[in-house]
Amino acid sequence: MSEASLPLLAGGGEVALSQRASVLFQEHLDANYRRTSRIFTGLMFVQWVSGIVLAVVWSPYAWAGRVHSVHVHVYTAVFLGAAISSLPIALTLTRPTAESTRYAVAIAQMLWSALLIHLSGGRIETHFHIFASLAFLAFYRDWRILIPATLVIAGDHLLRGLWWPESVYGVANGEWWRFLEHAFWVVCEDVVLVLACLQGVRELRLVADRQAAVELSLERVNELNQELDLRVEERTQQLSDANGQLSANLESLNGMQRQLVQASRHAGMAEVATSVLHNVGNVLNSVNISSGLIAETVRSSKASGLLKLGALLAEPDFAIALAGHPKGHAVPAYVARLAGALHDEQEKMAKEAEGMQRSINHIKAIVGMQQAKAKGGSEMLELLSLRAVAEDVVRMAGVSSESSSIKVVYDFEDVALTLIDRHKVYQILLNLVNNARHAVQDGRPGEGRITLRLRQESGGALKLEVQDTGCGIRSEDMKKIFNYGFTTRREGHGFGLHGSACAALEMGGSLTCHSDGPGLGAVFSLTLPPRPHRLAA
């Protein structure tokens, strides 16, 4: 039995295997008995015919010398041979597997050896029939039948050696003990044949065990196949039900997808609106500052002195009153100073109005950029000075270089006019400068500094940095500083840096951040790709 069949024998399988192996072993033995019995059926008939032929042809010469006649041995061969063969033939035909049949065949076969030896006049060559007969009997693989066969042939040699030695040894005066010599060689063959019978039985047992293991394994495999078929059928039904459920879920998911698409569209519109409002709010802060300065200038204007001067000029005796007035000689100087003050106020308001106009134009550009993006429009490039852009952004953010609270430092290399999208750069720098201003105010109010730095790298790219000495950024916040909606300020919204990073990507550049930690400030770096068209400043 192979080791592969052992797992199939659990749960009483060993008992079933043993029982099945015993049945198969007996079936193999019975089949062997039938085959061997058929051999002896024919052999008994052939020996009878051969005995008659031997008696007719050879026996007269063996016994009587040169006289050839119908000898008494012919009758012996005919009648005694028939008597010896008839019973074994009947048994092998009717009861081929019976134990009695095997014993009868063994005894009859030895009697035939004795008869043939007798018919041949005891010739030594005929004795070999004994060894051939024993070999044929071993086909039964039943060593026990060799015992009576050996006893029969030994008894025959003993009795005939005493009473009729010529019929067995071919001499008239044979020694009685010669049967022992013949018996010895028969026993020697018996030993070999017994071992062969035992080996044959073991082989049949092994074949039966293996066949039983194979049959039980196949039976177990069939059971497993049936169980597997049932499981497959159940699983198929489950999959069919699941497929139906999946189809229903898929339809539901399609409905949910349509809702999500609509919600995503609304969310996208809300994000766009939030970004636009945030950027517009930054610029409106600049507009508010400019309008406040204009309003303050108007409130503190020297134009009220013109009203007084106009009232004085309206008097009828202006010249007499001017001459008689103790400060009349100071009027011309006053008029000159008043004209200068009004001129300064005019220039200041004109400058603020111009800045306000640029801010309003930037607001229009922000809205226009978003509309162009929605329509798939391209960016608007202009040849500009980045320093002029940076100074304009500082003004928009309301961070004055003359302010005592925040100092603005420009560290710009001499770079040619750059082909850039003005309003996207405005949007990014304005967010960075505003964030730097808030960081300085939150970190070191009264002694902060914002540095704007421009460098041209070896590949032609431009790096514009905004560095502050403010509150700094924690390391855990660095990974999400550009995420939409993330902010470190209590009043912040988290839209500016996200939108600035997106704008930098739209221009083919990038926006990065670095901070050594809280209280150590931060540096935001805007990298712009090299442009093929640049003019000298």
Contacts in CASP RR format, 6 or more apart in sequence:
PFRMAT RR
TARGET T0000
AUTHOR 0000-0000-0000
METHOD contacts of the structure
MODEL  1
MSEASLPLLAGGGEVALSQRASVLFQEHLDANYRRTSRIFTGLMFVQWVS
GIVLAVVWSPYAWAGRVHSVHVHVYTAVFLGAAISSLPIALTLTRPTAES
TRYAVAIAQMLWSALLIHLSGGRIETHFHIFASLAFLAFYRDWRILIPAT
LVIAGDHLLRGLWWPESVYGVANGEWWRFLEHAFWVVCEDVVLVLACLQG
VRELRLVADRQAAVELSLERVNELNQELDLRVEERTQQLSDANGQLSANL
ESLNGMQRQLVQASRHAGMAEVATSVLHNVGNVLNSVNISSGLIAETVRS
SKASGLLKLGALLAEPDFAIALAGHPKGHAVPAYVARLAGALHDEQEKMA
KEAEGMQRSINHIKAIVGMQQAKAKGGSEMLELLSLRAVAEDVVRMAGVS
SESSSIKVVYDFEDVALTLIDRHKVYQILLNLVNNARHAVQDGRPGEGRI
TLRLRQESGGALKLEVQDTGCGIRSEDMKKIFNYGFTTRREGHGFGLHGS
ACAALEMGGSLTCHSDGPGLGAVFSLTLPPRPHRLAA
1 17 0 8 1.000
1 209 0 8 1.000
1 210 0 8 1.000
1 212 0 8 1.000
1 213 0 8 1.000
2 210 0 8 1.000
2 213 0 8 1.000
4 217 0 8 1.000
5 213 0 8 1.000
5 214 0 8 1.000
5 216 0 8 1.000
5 217 0 8 1.000
8 216 0 8 1.000
8 217 0 8 1.000
8 220 0 8 1.000
9 16 0 8 1.000
9 17 0 8 1.000
9 216 0 8 1.000
13 216 0 8 1.000
16 216 0 8 1.000
17 209 0 8 1.000
17 212 0 8 1.000
17 213 0 8 1.000
17 216 0 8 1.000
20 212 0 8 1.000
20 215 0 8 1.000
20 216 0 8 1.000
21 205 0 8 1.000
21 208 0 8 1.000
21 209 0 8 1.000
21 211 0 8 1.000
21 212 0 8 1.000
21 213 0 8 1.000
22 208 0 8 1.000
24 207 0 8 1.000
24 208 0 8 1.000
24 211 0 8 1.000
24 212 0 8 1.000
25 204 0 8 1.000
25 205 0 8 1.000
25 208 0 8 1.000
27 208 0 8 1.000
28 204 0 8 1.000
28 207 0 8 1.000
28 208 0 8 1.000
29 97 0 8 1.000
29 141 0 8 1.000
29 201 0 8 1.000
29 204 0 8 1.000
30 97 0 8 1.000
32 139 0 8 1.000
32 140 0 8 1.000
32 141 0 8 1.000
32 204 0 8 1.000
33 96 0 8 1.000
33 97 0 8 1.000
33 101 0 8 1.000
33 102 0 8 1.000
33 140 0 8 1.000
34 96 0 8 1.000
34 97 0 8 1.000
35 139 0 8 1.000
36 136 0 8 1.000
36 139 0 8 1.000
36 140 0 8 1.000
37 91 0 8 1.000
37 92 0 8 1.000
37 96 0 8 1.000
37 97 0 8 1.000
37 101 0 8 1.000
37 105 0 8 1.000
38 92 0 8 1.000
38 96 0 8 1.000
39 136 0 8 1.000
39 139 0 8 1.000
40 88 0 8 1.000
40 92 0 8 1.000
40 105 0 8 1.000
40 109 0 8 1.000
40 136 0 8 1.000
41 88 0 8 1.000
41 89 0 8 1.000
41 92 0 8 1.000
41 93 0 8 1.000
42 89 0 8 1.000
43 109 0 8 1.000
43 136 0 8 1.000
44 84 0 8 1.000
44 85 0 8 1.000
44 88 0 8 1.000
44 89 0 8 1.000
44 92 0 8 1.000
44 105 0 8 1.000
44 108 0 8 1.000
44 112 0 8 1.000
45 85 0 8 1.000
45 89 0 8 1.000
47 81 0 8 1.000
47 85 0 8 1.000
47 112 0 8 1.000
47 116 0 8 1.000
48 77 0 8 1.000
48 81 0 8 1.000
48 82 0 8 1.000
48 84 0 8 1.000
48 85 0 8 1.000
50 116 0 8 1.000
51 77 0 8 1.000
51 81 0 8 1.000
51 115 0 8 1.000
51 116 0 8 1.000
51 119 0 8 1.000
52 74 0 8 1.000
52 77 0 8 1.000
52 78 0 8 1.000
54 77 0 8 1.000
54 116 0 8 1.000
54 119 0 8 1.000
54 120 0 8 1.000
55 71 0 8 1.000
55 73 0 8 1.000
55 74 0 8 1.000
55 76 0 8 1.000
55 77 0 8 1.000
55 78 0 8 1.000
55 119 0 8 1.000
56 70 0 8 1.000
56 74 0 8 1.000
56 77 0 8 1.000
58 119 0 8 1.000
58 120 0 8 1.000
59 71 0 8 1.000
59 73 0 8 1.000
59 74 0 8 1.000
59 77 0 8 1.000
59 119 0 8 1.000
59 120 0 8 1.000
59 121 0 8 1.000
60 67 0 8 1.000
60 68 0 8 1.000
60 69 0 8 1.000
60 71 0 8 1.000
61 68 0 8 1.000
62 119 0 8 1.000
62 120 0 8 1.000
62 121 0 8 1.000
62 122 0 8 1.000
62 123 0 8 1.000
63 71 0 8 1.000
63 73 0 8 1.000
63 121 0 8 1.000
64 71 0 8 1.000
73 118 0 8 1.000
73 119 0 8 1.000
76 115 0 8 1.000
76 118 0 8 1.000
76 119 0 8 1.000
77 115 0 8 1.000
77 119 0 8 1.000
80 115 0 8 1.000
81 112 0 8 1.000
81 115 0 8 1.000
84 108 0 8 1.000
84 111 0 8 1.000
84 112 0 8 1.000
84 115 0 8 1.000
85 108 0 8 1.000
85 112 0 8 1.000
87 104 0 8 1.000
87 108 0 8 1.000
88 101 0 8 1.000
88 104 0 8 1.000
88 105 0 8 1.000
88 108 0 8 1.000
88 109 0 8 1.000
91 98 0 8 1.000
91 100 0 8 1.000
91 101 0 8 1.000
91 104 0 8 1.000
91 105 0 8 1.000
92 101 0 8 1.000
92 105 0 8 1.000
95 101 0 8 1.000
99 142 0 8 1.000
102 140 0 8 1.000
102 142 0 8 1.000
102 145 0 8 1.000
103 145 0 8 1.000
103 148 0 8 1.000
105 137 0 8 1.000
105 145 0 8 1.000
106 137 0 8 1.000
106 145 0 8 1.000
106 146 0 8 1.000
106 148 0 8 1.000
106 149 0 8 1.000
106 152 0 8 1.000
107 148 0 8 1.000
107 149 0 8 1.000
107 152 0 8 1.000
109 133 0 8 1.000
109 136 0 8 1.000
109 137 0 8 1.000
109 149 0 8 1.000
110 130 0 8 1.000
110 133 0 8 1.000
110 149 0 8 1.000
110 150 0 8 1.000
110 152 0 8 1.000
110 153 0 8 1.000
110 156 0 8 1.000
111 152 0 8 1.000
111 156 0 8 1.000
112 129 0 8 1.000
112 133 0 8 1.000
113 126 0 8 1.000
113 127 0 8 1.000
113 129 0 8 1.000
113 130 0 8 1.000
113 133 0 8 1.000
113 153 0 8 1.000
114 152 0 8 1.000
114 153 0 8 1.000
114 156 0 8 1.000
114 160 0 8 1.000
114 168 0 8 1.000
116 126 0 8 1.000
116 129 0 8 1.000
117 123 0 8 1.000
117 126 0 8 1.000
117 127 0 8 1.000
117 129 0 8 1.000
117 167 0 8 1.000
117 168 0 8 1.000
118 160 0 8 1.000
118 167 0 8 1.000
118 168 0 8 1.000
119 126 0 8 1.000
120 126 0 8 1.000
121 166 0 8 1.000
121 167 0 8 1.000
121 170 0 8 1.000
122 166 0 8 1.000
122 167 0 8 1.000
122 168 0 8 1.000
122 169 0 8 1.000
122 170 0 8 1.000
123 170 0 8 1.000
127 182 0 8 1.000
130 153 0 8 1.000
130 182 0 8 1.000
130 186 0 8 1.000
131 185 0 8 1.000
131 186 0 8 1.000
131 189 0 8 1.000
133 149 0 8 1.000
134 146 0 8 1.000
134 149 0 8 1.000
134 150 0 8 1.000
134 186 0 8 1.000
134 189 0 8 1.000
134 190 0 8 1.000
134 193 0 8 1.000
135 189 0 8 1.000
135 193 0 8 1.000
137 145 0 8 1.000
137 146 0 8 1.000
137 149 0 8 1.000
137 193 0 8 1.000
138 146 0 8 1.000
138 193 0 8 1.000
138 196 0 8 1.000
138 197 0 8 1.000
140 197 0 8 1.000
141 197 0 8 1.000
141 200 0 8 1.000
141 201 0 8 1.000
141 204 0 8 1.000
142 197 0 8 1.000
143 193 0 8 1.000
143 194 0 8 1.000
143 197 0 8 1.000
143 198 0 8 1.000
146 190 0 8 1.000
146 193 0 8 1.000
146 194 0 8 1.000
146 197 0 8 1.000
150 183 0 8 1.000
150 186 0 8 1.000
150 187 0 8 1.000
150 190 0 8 1.000
153 182 0 8 1.000
153 183 0 8 1.000
153 186 0 8 1.000
154 179 0 8 1.000
154 182 0 8 1.000
154 183 0 8 1.000
154 186 0 8 1.000
155 179 0 8 1.000
156 168 0 8 1.000
157 168 0 8 1.000
157 178 0 8 1.000
157 179 0 8 1.000
157 182 0 8 1.000
157 183 0 8 1.000
158 176 0 8 1.000
158 179 0 8 1.000
160 167 0 8 1.000
160 168 0 8 1.000
161 168 0 8 1.000
161 169 0 8 1.000
161 174 0 8 1.000
161 176 0 8 1.000
161 178 0 8 1.000
161 179 0 8 1.000
162 176 0 8 1.000
165 171 0 8 1.000
165 172 0 8 1.000
165 173 0 8 1.000
165 174 0 8 1.000
166 172 0 8 1.000
169 178 0 8 1.000
271 484 0 8 1.000
272 370 0 8 1.000
272 374 0 8 1.000
274 493 0 8 1.000
274 495 0 8 1.000
275 370 0 8 1.000
275 495 0 8 1.000
275 496 0 8 1.000
275 498 0 8 1.000
275 499 0 8 1.000
276 366 0 8 1.000
276 367 0 8 1.000
276 370 0 8 1.000
278 493 0 8 1.000
278 495 0 8 1.000
278 496 0 8 1.000
279 366 0 8 1.000
279 427 0 8 1.000
279 430 0 8 1.000
279 431 0 8 1.000
279 496 0 8 1.000
280 363 0 8 1.000
280 366 0 8 1.000
280 367 0 8 1.000
282 396 0 8 1.000
282 397 0 8 1.000
282 430 0 8 1.000
282 431 0 8 1.000
282 434 0 8 1.000
283 359 0 8 1.000
283 360 0 8 1.000
283 362 0 8 1.000
283 363 0 8 1.000
283 366 0 8 1.000
283 396 0 8 1.000
283 430 0 8 1.000
284 359 0 8 1.000
284 363 0 8 1.000
285 396 0 8 1.000
285 397 0 8 1.000
285 398 0 8 1.000
285 434 0 8 1.000
286 355 0 8 1.000
286 356 0 8 1.000
286 359 0 8 1.000
286 395 0 8 1.000
286 396 0 8 1.000
286 397 0 8 1.000
286 398 0 8 1.000
287 356 0 8 1.000
287 359 0 8 1.000
287 360 0 8 1.000
287 363 0 8 1.000
289 398 0 8 1.000
290 352 0 8 1.000
290 353 0 8 1.000
290 355 0 8 1.000
290 356 0 8 1.000
290 359 0 8 1.000
291 352 0 8 1.000
291 356 0 8 1.000
293 348 0 8 1.000
293 352 0 8 1.000
294 349 0 8 1.000
294 352 0 8 1.000
294 353 0 8 1.000
294 356 0 8 1.000
297 345 0 8 1.000
297 348 0 8 1.000
297 349 0 8 1.000
297 352 0 8 1.000
298 349 0 8 1.000
301 342 0 8 1.000
301 345 0 8 1.000
302 338 0 8 1.000
302 341 0 8 1.000
302 342 0 8 1.000
302 345 0 8 1.000
303 342 0 8 1.000
305 338 0 8 1.000
306 338 0 8 1.000
306 342 0 8 1.000
309 331 0 8 1.000
309 334 0 8 1.000
309 335 0 8 1.000
309 338 0 8 1.000
312 318 0 8 1.000
312 321 0 8 1.000
312 322 0 8 1.000
312 331 0 8 1.000
315 321 0 8 1.000
322 328 0 8 1.000
322 331 0 8 1.000
355 392 0 8 1.000
355 395 0 8 1.000
355 396 0 8 1.000
358 392 0 8 1.000
358 396 0 8 1.000
359 396 0 8 1.000
362 396 0 8 1.000
362 423 0 8 1.000
362 426 0 8 1.000
365 422 0 8 1.000
365 423 0 8 1.000
365 426 0 8 1.000
366 423 0 8 1.000
366 427 0 8 1.000
369 423 0 8 1.000
369 424 0 8 1.000
372 378 0 8 1.000
379 421 0 8 1.000
379 424 0 8 1.000
379 506 0 8 1.000
379 507 0 8 1.000
380 421 0 8 1.000
380 422 0 8 1.000
380 423 0 8 1.000
381 419 0 8 1.000
381 420 0 8 1.000
381 421 0 8 1.000
381 531 0 8 1.000
382 419 0 8 1.000
382 420 0 8 1.000
382 421 0 8 1.000
382 422 0 8 1.000
383 417 0 8 1.000
383 418 0 8 1.000
383 419 0 8 1.000
383 533 0 8 1.000
383 534 0 8 1.000
383 535 0 8 1.000
384 417 0 8 1.000
384 418 0 8 1.000
384 420 0 8 1.000
384 422 0 8 1.000
385 417 0 8 1.000
385 418 0 8 1.000
385 537 0 8 1.000
386 412 0 8 1.000
386 415 0 8 1.000
386 418 0 8 1.000
386 420 0 8 1.000
386 425 0 8 1.000
386 454 0 8 1.000
386 462 0 8 1.000
386 464 0 8 1.000
387 410 0 8 1.000
387 412 0 8 1.000
387 454 0 8 1.000
389 420 0 8 1.000
389 422 0 8 1.000
389 425 0 8 1.000
389 426 0 8 1.000
389 429 0 8 1.000
390 410 0 8 1.000
390 412 0 8 1.000
390 429 0 8 1.000
390 452 0 8 1.000
390 454 0 8 1.000
390 464 0 8 1.000
391 410 0 8 1.000
392 426 0 8 1.000
393 426 0 8 1.000
393 429 0 8 1.000
393 430 0 8 1.000
393 433 0 8 1.000
394 400 0 8 1.000
394 401 0 8 1.000
394 408 0 8 1.000
394 433 0 8 1.000
394 452 0 8 1.000
396 426 0 8 1.000
396 430 0 8 1.000
397 430 0 8 1.000
397 433 0 8 1.000
397 434 0 8 1.000
397 437 0 8 1.000
398 437 0 8 1.000
399 406 0 8 1.000
399 408 0 8 1.000
399 433 0 8 1.000
399 437 0 8 1.000
399 450 0 8 1.000
400 408 0 8 1.000
401 407 0 8 1.000
401 408 0 8 1.000
404 446 0 8 1.000
405 441 0 8 1.000
405 445 0 8 1.000
405 446 0 8 1.000
405 448 0 8 1.000
406 437 0 8 1.000
406 440 0 8 1.000
406 441 0 8 1.000
406 446 0 8 1.000
406 448 0 8 1.000
406 449 0 8 1.000
406 450 0 8 1.000
407 448 0 8 1.000
407 449 0 8 1.000
407 450 0 8 1.000
408 449 0 8 1.000
408 450 0 8 1.000
408 451 0 8 1.000
408 452 0 8 1.000
409 449 0 8 1.000
409 450 0 8 1.000
409 451 0 8 1.000
409 452 0 8 1.000
410 451 0 8 1.000
410 452 0 8 1.000
411 451 0 8 1.000
411 452 0 8 1.000
411 453 0 8 1.000
411 454 0 8 1.000
412 452 0 8 1.000
412 453 0 8 1.000
412 454 0 8 1.000
413 454 0 8 1.000
413 455 0 8 1.000
413 456 0 8 1.000
414 537 0 8 1.000
415 454 0 8 1.000
415 456 0 8 1.000
415 462 0 8 1.000
415 537 0 8 1.000
416 534 0 8 1.000
416 535 0 8 1.000
416 536 0 8 1.000
416 537 0 8 1.000
417 534 0 8 1.000
417 535 0 8 1.000
417 536 0 8 1.000
417 537 0 8 1.000
418 462 0 8 1.000
418 528 0 8 1.000
418 531 0 8 1.000
418 534 0 8 1.000
419 531 0 8 1.000
419 533 0 8 1.000
419 534 0 8 1.000
420 507 0 8 1.000
420 528 0 8 1.000
420 531 0 8 1.000
421 507 0 8 1.000
424 503 0 8 1.000
424 506 0 8 1.000
424 507 0 8 1.000
425 507 0 8 1.000
425 526 0 8 1.000
425 528 0 8 1.000
427 499 0 8 1.000
427 500 0 8 1.000
427 503 0 8 1.000
428 500 0 8 1.000
428 503 0 8 1.000
428 504 0 8 1.000
428 511 0 8 1.000
428 526 0 8 1.000
429 464 0 8 1.000
429 466 0 8 1.000
429 526 0 8 1.000
431 496 0 8 1.000
431 497 0 8 1.000
431 499 0 8 1.000
431 500 0 8 1.000
432 466 0 8 1.000
432 500 0 8 1.000
432 524 0 8 1.000
432 526 0 8 1.000
433 450 0 8 1.000
433 452 0 8 1.000
433 466 0 8 1.000
435 496 0 8 1.000
435 497 0 8 1.000
435 524 0 8 1.000
436 450 0 8 1.000
436 466 0 8 1.000
436 467 0 8 1.000
436 468 0 8 1.000
436 470 0 8 1.000
436 522 0 8 1.000
436 524 0 8 1.000
437 450 0 8 1.000
437 468 0 8 1.000
438 489 0 8 1.000
439 468 0 8 1.000
439 470 0 8 1.000
439 471 0 8 1.000
439 472 0 8 1.000
439 521 0 8 1.000
439 522 0 8 1.000
440 448 0 8 1.000
440 449 0 8 1.000
440 450 0 8 1.000
440 468 0 8 1.000
440 469 0 8 1.000
440 470 0 8 1.000
442 470 0 8 1.000
442 471 0 8 1.000
442 489 0 8 1.000
443 470 0 8 1.000
443 471 0 8 1.000
443 472 0 8 1.000
443 519 0 8 1.000
444 469 0 8 1.000
444 470 0 8 1.000
447 469 0 8 1.000
448 468 0 8 1.000
448 469 0 8 1.000
448 470 0 8 1.000
449 468 0 8 1.000
449 469 0 8 1.000
450 466 0 8 1.000
450 467 0 8 1.000
450 468 0 8 1.000
450 469 0 8 1.000
451 465 0 8 1.000
451 466 0 8 1.000
451 467 0 8 1.000
451 468 0 8 1.000
452 464 0 8 1.000
452 465 0 8 1.000
452 466 0 8 1.000
452 467 0 8 1.000
453 464 0 8 1.000
453 465 0 8 1.000
453 467 0 8 1.000
454 462 0 8 1.000
454 463 0 8 1.000
454 464 0 8 1.000
454 465 0 8 1.000
455 462 0 8 1.000
455 463 0 8 1.000
455 465 0 8 1.000
456 462 0 8 1.000
456 463 0 8 1.000
457 463 0 8 1.000
459 530 0 8 1.000
460 530 0 8 1.000
461 527 0 8 1.000
461 528 0 8 1.000
461 529 0 8 1.000
461 530 0 8 1.000
462 527 0 8 1.000
462 528 0 8 1.000
462 530 0 8 1.000
463 525 0 8 1.000
463 526 0 8 1.000
463 527 0 8 1.000
463 528 0 8 1.000
464 525 0 8 1.000
464 526 0 8 1.000
464 527 0 8 1.000
464 528 0 8 1.000
465 523 0 8 1.000
465 524 0 8 1.000
465 525 0 8 1.000
465 526 0 8 1.000
466 523 0 8 1.000
466 524 0 8 1.000
466 526 0 8 1.000
467 521 0 8 1.000
467 522 0 8 1.000
467 523 0 8 1.000
467 524 0 8 1.000
468 521 0 8 1.000
468 522 0 8 1.000
469 521 0 8 1.000
470 519 0 8 1.000
470 521 0 8 1.000
470 522 0 8 1.000
471 518 0 8 1.000
471 519 0 8 1.000
471 521 0 8 1.000
472 515 0 8 1.000
472 516 0 8 1.000
472 517 0 8 1.000
472 518 0 8 1.000
472 519 0 8 1.000
472 520 0 8 1.000
472 521 0 8 1.000
472 522 0 8 1.000
473 481 0 8 1.000
473 488 0 8 1.000
473 513 0 8 1.000
473 515 0 8 1.000
473 517 0 8 1.000
473 518 0 8 1.000
473 521 0 8 1.000
473 522 0 8 1.000
474 488 0 8 1.000
474 517 0 8 1.000
474 518 0 8 1.000
475 517 0 8 1.000
477 486 0 8 1.000
477 488 0 8 1.000
478 513 0 8 1.000
478 515 0 8 1.000
480 486 0 8 1.000
481 497 0 8 1.000
481 513 0 8 1.000
482 497 0 8 1.000
482 498 0 8 1.000
482 501 0 8 1.000
482 511 0 8 1.000
482 513 0 8 1.000
483 498 0 8 1.000
484 494 0 8 1.000
484 495 0 8 1.000
484 498 0 8 1.000
485 493 0 8 1.000
485 494 0 8 1.000
485 495 0 8 1.000
485 498 0 8 1.000
486 494 0 8 1.000
486 498 0 8 1.000
487 493 0 8 1.000
487 494 0 8 1.000
497 511 0 8 1.000
500 511 0 8 1.000
501 510 0 8 1.000
501 511 0 8 1.000
504 510 0 8 1.000
504 511 0 8 1.000
504 526 0 8 1.000
504 527 0 8 1.000
507 528 0 8 1.000
507 529 0 8 1.000
508 528 0 8 1.000
508 529 0 8 1.000
509 526 0 8 1.000
509 527 0 8 1.000
509 528 0 8 1.000
509 529 0 8 1.000
510 526 0 8 1.000
510 527 0 8 1.000
511 524 0 8 1.000
511 525 0 8 1.000
511 526 0 8 1.000
511 527 0 8 1.000
512 524 0 8 1.000
512 525 0 8 1.000
512 527 0 8 1.000
513 522 0 8 1.000
513 523 0 8 1.000
513 524 0 8 1.000
513 525 0 8 1.000
514 522 0 8 1.000
514 523 0 8 1.000
514 525 0 8 1.000
515 521 0 8 1.000
515 522 0 8 1.000
515 523 0 8 1.000
END
